[in-house]
């Protein structure tokens, strides 16, 4: 799936320089819908559990279902992106995600709700793999960090919208009918898909994408094998596994953790949106700062902050809770972005193999994404609260610190 962009005229280059910001907006909007979809179930967990008679442990399997499917579909989705392009595939993925969200509103049983998460997981890799592919085509050098940071804020703002508005505004407005919330979200996602369709059907976009040559002689499994032979790639993949374990496990259960620690559902929704707000602000800044010479040191600092965040949330005092949620948001918004940047910049400045490497990252990472919510839910059911689960997350952050240390040693060894 390796590809190489062909040369462009100066006029085309000037038009591309201006149009790329509209492209970035389109990707940001699609990623907003991704974040909205992922976070939309979390603030409604208690209401849905009562309505559908689902226990914490079973709800944990629902929350962790889409990453399981994502694991299997990431590489095929990457191949489809290479074959049909980002324009068609990103539109198709947003429309199918809209269908999955709408079907949540019709769920009557555990298996109905589970199916909607499976459907979401089937097409979600197209967005998370397609977005860095678009960035690698339209942005170069240091601006890739900015582009990556900006589109990651879409994910954060989507999460903010779901967490902050579901219980405080939409649920009361809709007469406590949680099903209608999903119908509203589905309509918005359809609109976003149509906007991306308009942007990506622009002649400039189509011309530039048509000049990306995919080498059909190289087999996809050969590209994957070559990537896995690189130690840097293997270490980044291991980090991705634990980053997503941490992010998904803590994010999906955060509203419930706060409610069971004494908050009402409305305030829990507001407090749960703090990490998303902080991530929205910090992601572009941190990713912009994370130039190659400082990238690993910044990543190490983020992992330490992740460990501190879980301890602060455990203490459950207003001041420590705010600090914990602040640090969680700072880490959540930047850890994945920096890891993706390492993959984008690994080969060269043309973006070769970005689809394969990021697809591989999300495939491995979502193993952690699936295990995170399920593990937290299981530990909470066995112990009767979330204390042990939070300590487990502290240990996960410790593993990430060790992985970053190994990567720093690897880089030093390469320079020696």
C-alpha positions as CSV (number, residue, x, y, z in Angstrom):
1,X,0.0,0.0,0.0
2,X,3.0,2.3,-0.2
3,X,2.3,5.5,-2.1
4,X,4.1,8.6,-3.2
5,X,2.7,12.0,-4.2
6,X,3.6,13.4,-7.5
7,X,4.8,16.9,-8.1
8,X,2.5,19.9,-8.2
9,X,2.5,23.2,-10.0
10,X,3.1,26.4,-8.0
11,X,-0.5,27.4,-8.6
12,X,-1.8,24.1,-7.4
13,X,0.6,24.3,-4.4
14,X,-0.8,27.7,-3.5
15,X,-4.4,26.5,-3.8
16,X,-3.5,23.4,-1.7
17,X,-2.0,25.6,1.0
18,X,-5.3,27.5,1.4
19,X,-7.7,24.6,0.8
20,X,-6.0,22.4,3.4
21,X,-7.6,24.4,6.2
22,X,-11.0,23.5,4.9
23,X,-9.9,19.9,4.6
24,X,-8.7,20.1,8.2
25,X,-12.1,21.4,9.3
26,X,-13.8,18.5,7.5
27,X,-11.6,16.0,9.2
28,X,-12.1,17.8,12.5
29,X,-15.9,17.6,12.1
30,X,-15.8,13.9,11.2
31,X,-13.6,13.2,14.3
32,X,-16.0,15.3,16.4
33,X,-18.7,12.8,15.4
34,X,-16.3,9.9,16.3
35,X,-15.8,11.4,19.8
36,X,-19.6,12.1,20.1
37,X,-20.4,8.5,19.2
38,X,-17.8,7.0,21.6
39,X,-18.8,9.1,24.6
40,X,-22.6,9.2,24.0
41,X,-23.3,6.0,26.0
42,X,-21.2,6.7,29.1
43,X,-23.4,9.5,30.6
44,X,-26.5,7.5,30.1
45,X,-25.2,4.2,31.6
46,X,-27.2,4.3,34.8
47,X,-30.5,5.2,33.0
48,X,-30.0,2.5,30.4
49,X,-29.0,-0.1,33.0
50,X,-32.2,0.5,34.9
51,X,-34.4,0.6,31.8
52,X,-32.9,-2.6,30.2
53,X,-32.0,-4.4,33.5
54,X,-28.3,-4.6,32.7
55,X,-25.6,-5.0,35.4
56,X,-22.3,-3.2,35.6
57,X,-20.3,-6.2,34.4
58,X,-22.6,-6.7,31.3
59,X,-22.5,-3.0,30.6
60,X,-18.7,-3.1,30.7
61,X,-18.8,-5.7,27.9
62,X,-21.1,-3.4,25.9
63,X,-18.8,-0.4,26.4
64,X,-15.8,-2.5,25.4
65,X,-17.5,-4.3,22.5
66,X,-16.7,-1.8,19.7
67,X,-12.9,-1.9,20.3
68,X,-13.0,-5.7,20.0
69,X,-14.6,-5.5,16.5
70,X,-12.3,-2.6,15.7
71,X,-9.3,-4.9,16.3
72,X,-10.5,-7.2,13.5
73,X,-11.6,-4.5,11.1
74,X,-8.7,-2.0,11.3
75,X,-6.4,-3.6,8.7
76,X,-9.2,-4.4,6.2
77,X,-10.4,-0.8,6.6
78,X,-6.9,0.4,5.9
79,X,-6.9,-1.6,2.7
80,X,-10.2,-0.2,1.7
81,X,-8.9,3.3,2.3
82,X,-6.0,2.6,0.0
83,X,-8.2,1.2,-2.7
84,X,-11.1,3.7,-2.7
85,X,-9.6,6.8,-1.1
86,X,-10.5,8.9,1.9
87,X,-13.3,10.8,0.2
88,X,-15.6,7.9,-0.4
89,X,-14.6,5.8,2.6
90,X,-15.0,8.6,5.2
91,X,-18.5,9.5,3.9
92,X,-19.5,5.8,4.0
93,X,-18.2,5.4,7.5
94,X,-20.0,8.5,8.9
95,X,-23.3,7.3,7.5
96,X,-22.9,3.8,8.9
97,X,-22.0,5.2,12.3
98,X,-25.1,7.4,12.1
99,X,-27.1,4.2,11.6
100,X,-25.4,2.5,14.5
101,X,-26.2,5.5,16.8
102,X,-29.8,5.6,15.7
103,X,-30.2,1.9,16.3
104,X,-29.2,2.5,20.0
105,X,-32.5,4.4,20.3
106,X,-34.4,1.2,19.3
107,X,-32.5,-1.1,21.7
108,X,-34.7,-3.2,24.0
109,X,-32.3,-5.8,25.2
110,X,-28.6,-6.3,26.1
111,X,-28.0,-7.9,22.7
112,X,-29.7,-5.1,20.8
113,X,-27.4,-2.6,22.4
114,X,-24.4,-4.8,21.9
115,X,-25.2,-5.1,18.2
116,X,-25.1,-1.3,17.8
117,X,-21.6,-1.2,19.3
118,X,-20.4,-4.0,17.0
119,X,-21.7,-2.1,14.0
120,X,-19.9,1.1,15.1
121,X,-16.7,-0.9,15.6
122,X,-16.8,-2.3,12.1
123,X,-16.4,1.2,10.5
124,X,-14.7,3.2,13.2
125,X,-11.2,2.4,12.0
126,X,-11.9,4.2,8.7
127,X,-12.1,7.5,10.6
128,X,-9.1,6.9,13.0
129,X,-6.9,5.6,10.2
130,X,-8.2,7.9,7.5
131,X,-7.7,11.1,9.5
132,X,-3.9,10.8,9.8
133,X,-3.7,9.7,6.2
134,X,-5.4,13.0,5.2
135,X,-3.0,14.9,7.4
136,X,0.0,13.2,5.9
137,X,-1.1,14.2,2.4
138,X,-2.1,17.8,3.1
139,X,0.4,18.8,5.8
140,X,4.2,18.5,6.0
141,X,7.0,19.0,8.6
142,X,6.1,20.7,11.9
143,X,2.6,21.5,10.7
144,X,1.7,17.8,10.9
145,X,1.9,18.2,14.7
146,X,-0.5,21.2,14.5
147,X,-2.9,19.4,12.1
148,X,-2.8,16.2,14.3
149,X,-3.5,18.3,17.4
150,X,-6.3,20.2,15.8
151,X,-8.2,17.2,14.5
152,X,-7.8,15.4,17.9
153,X,-9.7,18.3,19.5
154,X,-12.7,17.3,17.4
155,X,-12.7,14.0,19.3
156,X,-12.4,15.9,22.6
157,X,-15.2,18.3,21.8
158,X,-17.4,15.5,20.7
159,X,-16.9,13.9,24.1
160,X,-17.6,17.2,25.8
161,X,-20.9,17.6,24.0
162,X,-22.1,14.1,24.9
163,X,-20.9,14.2,28.6
164,X,-22.1,17.8,29.3
165,X,-25.4,17.9,27.5
166,X,-26.9,14.4,27.8
167,X,-28.1,14.6,31.4
168,X,-28.2,18.3,32.0
169,X,-30.0,19.5,28.9
170,X,-31.1,16.8,26.4
171,X,-32.6,14.3,28.8
172,X,-34.8,16.8,30.6
173,X,-35.7,18.5,27.3
174,X,-36.8,15.2,25.8
175,X,-38.9,14.1,28.8
176,X,-36.2,11.7,30.2
177,X,-36.4,9.7,27.0
178,X,-32.8,8.6,26.4
179,X,-33.6,7.0,23.1
180,X,-34.4,10.4,21.4
181,X,-30.9,11.6,22.4
182,X,-29.4,9.0,20.1
183,X,-31.8,10.0,17.2
184,X,-30.6,13.6,17.5
185,X,-27.0,12.5,17.5
186,X,-27.6,10.3,14.4
187,X,-29.1,13.3,12.4
188,X,-26.1,15.5,13.3
189,X,-23.6,12.8,12.1
190,X,-25.4,12.5,8.8
191,X,-25.1,16.2,8.3
192,X,-21.4,16.0,9.1
193,X,-21.0,13.2,6.5
194,X,-22.6,15.4,3.9
195,X,-20.3,18.3,4.7
196,X,-17.3,16.1,4.2
197,X,-18.7,14.8,1.0
198,X,-19.0,18.4,-0.3
199,X,-15.4,19.2,0.7
200,X,-13.8,16.0,-0.6
201,X,-15.6,16.3,-4.0
202,X,-13.9,19.6,-4.6
203,X,-11.8,19.4,-7.8
204,X,-8.5,20.2,-6.0
205,X,-9.1,17.5,-3.4
206,X,-9.9,14.9,-6.1
207,X,-6.9,15.9,-8.2
208,X,-4.5,15.7,-5.4
209,X,-5.9,12.4,-4.1
210,X,-5.8,11.0,-7.7
211,X,-2.0,11.7,-7.8
212,X,-1.4,9.5,-4.8
213,X,-0.1,6.3,-6.3
214,X,-0.7,3.1,-4.4
215,X,1.8,0.5,-5.3
216,X,-0.4,-2.5,-6.1
217,X,2.6,-4.8,-6.6
218,X,3.4,-4.6,-2.8
219,X,1.2,-6.9,-0.8
220,X,-0.4,-5.5,2.3
221,X,0.9,-8.2,4.6
222,X,4.5,-7.5,3.3
223,X,4.1,-3.8,4.4
224,X,2.8,-5.0,7.8
225,X,5.7,-7.4,8.2
226,X,8.3,-4.8,7.3
227,X,6.8,-2.4,9.8
228,X,6.8,-5.0,12.6
229,X,10.5,-5.7,11.9
230,X,11.3,-2.2,13.2
231,X,11.8,-2.0,17.0
232,X,10.5,1.6,17.2
233,X,7.2,0.5,15.7
234,X,6.9,-2.5,18.1
235,X,7.5,-0.2,21.1
236,X,5.0,2.4,19.9
237,X,2.4,-0.4,19.4
238,X,2.9,-1.6,22.9
239,X,2.5,1.9,24.2
240,X,-0.7,2.2,22.1
241,X,-2.1,-0.9,23.7
242,X,-1.8,0.6,27.2
243,X,-2.6,4.1,26.2
244,X,-6.0,3.0,24.9
245,X,-6.5,0.7,27.9
246,X,-6.1,3.7,30.1
247,X,-8.1,6.2,28.0
248,X,-11.1,4.0,27.3
249,X,-11.2,2.3,30.7
250,X,-11.2,5.6,32.6
251,X,-13.2,7.7,30.2
252,X,-16.1,5.2,29.7
253,X,-16.6,4.7,33.5
254,X,-15.8,8.2,34.7
255,X,-19.4,9.5,35.0
256,X,-20.4,6.3,36.9
257,X,-17.3,6.6,39.2
258,X,-18.3,10.2,40.1
259,X,-22.0,9.2,40.7
260,X,-21.0,6.3,43.0
261,X,-18.7,8.6,44.9
262,X,-21.6,10.9,45.8
263,X,-22.3,13.2,42.8
264,X,-25.7,13.6,41.2
265,X,-25.9,12.7,37.5
266,X,-26.0,16.3,36.2
267,X,-22.9,17.4,38.1
268,X,-21.1,14.1,37.2
269,X,-21.8,15.0,33.6
270,X,-20.2,18.5,34.0
271,X,-17.2,17.2,36.0
272,X,-16.7,14.3,33.4
273,X,-16.4,16.9,30.7
274,X,-13.4,18.6,32.3
275,X,-10.9,16.2,30.8
276,X,-12.4,16.7,27.4
277,X,-12.3,20.5,27.8
278,X,-8.6,20.4,28.9
279,X,-7.8,18.0,26.1
280,X,-9.5,20.3,23.6
281,X,-7.2,23.2,24.7
282,X,-4.0,21.3,25.3
283,X,-3.9,18.8,22.4
284,X,-2.9,21.3,19.6
285,X,-0.3,23.0,22.0
286,X,1.3,19.8,23.2
287,X,1.4,18.2,19.8
288,X,2.9,21.4,18.3
289,X,5.6,21.4,21.0
290,X,6.3,17.7,20.5
291,X,9.0,18.1,17.9
292,X,11.2,15.1,17.3
293,X,14.0,16.2,19.7
294,X,11.6,16.7,22.6
295,X,8.8,14.2,21.7
296,X,9.9,11.3,24.0
297,X,10.5,13.6,27.0
298,X,7.1,15.1,26.7
299,X,5.5,11.6,26.3
300,X,7.3,10.5,29.5
301,X,5.9,13.5,31.4
302,X,2.4,12.8,30.2
303,X,2.7,9.2,31.5
304,X,3.7,10.5,34.9
305,X,0.7,12.9,34.8
306,X,-1.6,10.0,34.0
307,X,-0.4,8.1,37.1
308,X,-0.9,11.1,39.3
309,X,-4.4,11.7,37.8
310,X,-5.7,8.3,38.9
311,X,-4.5,8.9,42.4
312,X,-6.1,12.3,42.6
313,X,-9.5,10.9,41.3
314,X,-9.3,8.2,44.0
315,X,-8.9,10.8,46.8
316,X,-12.2,12.3,45.7
317,X,-11.7,15.7,47.3
318,X,-13.0,18.6,45.1
319,X,-9.5,20.1,44.8
320,X,-7.7,16.8,44.1
321,X,-10.5,15.7,41.8
322,X,-10.2,18.8,39.7
323,X,-6.4,18.3,39.5
324,X,-6.9,14.6,38.6
325,X,-9.4,15.4,35.8
326,X,-7.2,18.2,34.6
327,X,-4.2,15.9,34.2
328,X,-6.3,13.2,32.7
329,X,-7.5,15.6,30.0
330,X,-4.0,16.8,29.3
331,X,-2.8,13.2,28.8
332,X,-5.8,11.9,27.0
333,X,-5.6,14.6,24.4
334,X,-1.9,14.3,23.6
335,X,-0.7,10.7,24.3
336,X,-2.3,9.2,21.2
337,X,-1.4,12.2,19.1
338,X,2.3,12.0,19.8
339,X,2.3,8.3,19.2
340,X,0.6,8.8,15.8
341,X,3.2,11.6,15.0
342,X,6.0,9.1,15.7
343,X,4.5,6.7,13.1
344,X,3.8,9.4,10.6
345,X,7.4,10.7,10.7
346,X,9.0,7.3,10.9
347,X,9.3,6.6,7.2
348,X,9.9,9.9,5.4
349,X,8.2,13.3,4.8
350,X,5.9,11.9,2.1
351,X,3.6,10.0,4.4
352,X,4.4,6.6,3.0
353,X,2.8,3.7,4.8
354,X,0.9,6.0,7.1
355,X,-2.3,4.0,6.5
356,X,-0.6,0.7,7.3
357,X,1.2,1.9,10.4
358,X,-1.7,3.8,11.9
359,X,-4.0,1.0,11.1
360,X,-1.7,-1.4,12.9
361,X,-1.5,1.1,15.8
362,X,-5.3,1.2,16.2
363,X,-5.6,-2.6,15.7
364,X,-3.2,-3.3,18.6
365,X,-4.3,-0.3,20.6
366,X,-7.9,-1.2,20.6
367,X,-7.1,-4.5,22.2
368,X,-6.4,-2.3,25.2
369,X,-9.5,-0.2,24.4
370,X,-11.6,-3.3,24.6
371,X,-10.0,-4.6,27.8
372,X,-10.0,-1.3,29.6
373,X,-13.8,-0.8,30.2
374,X,-14.4,-4.5,30.6
375,X,-11.6,-4.8,33.2
376,X,-12.8,-1.7,35.2
377,X,-16.4,-2.9,35.2
378,X,-15.4,-6.4,36.3
379,X,-13.1,-5.2,39.1
380,X,-15.9,-2.8,40.3
381,X,-18.4,-5.6,40.3
382,X,-16.1,-7.9,42.3
383,X,-15.0,-5.3,44.9
384,X,-18.2,-3.2,45.2
385,X,-16.5,0.1,44.2
386,X,-14.0,1.6,41.8
387,X,-11.1,2.1,44.2
388,X,-9.2,-1.1,43.1
389,X,-9.8,-0.2,39.4
390,X,-8.3,3.2,39.9
391,X,-5.2,1.7,41.5
392,X,-5.0,-0.7,38.6
393,X,-5.0,2.3,36.2
394,X,-2.1,3.7,38.2
395,X,-0.1,0.5,37.5
396,X,-1.0,0.8,33.8
397,X,0.5,4.3,33.7
398,X,3.6,2.8,35.4
399,X,3.9,0.3,32.5
400,X,3.7,3.2,30.0
401,X,6.5,5.0,31.8
402,X,8.7,1.9,31.4
403,X,7.8,1.7,27.7
404,X,8.8,5.3,27.2
405,X,12.1,4.7,29.0
406,X,12.8,1.8,26.7
407,X,12.1,3.9,23.7
408,X,14.4,6.7,24.9
409,X,17.2,4.1,25.4
410,X,16.5,2.7,21.9
411,X,16.9,6.2,20.4
412,X,20.2,6.8,22.3
413,X,21.5,3.5,21.0
414,X,20.7,4.5,17.4
415,X,22.6,7.7,17.8
416,X,25.6,6.0,19.4
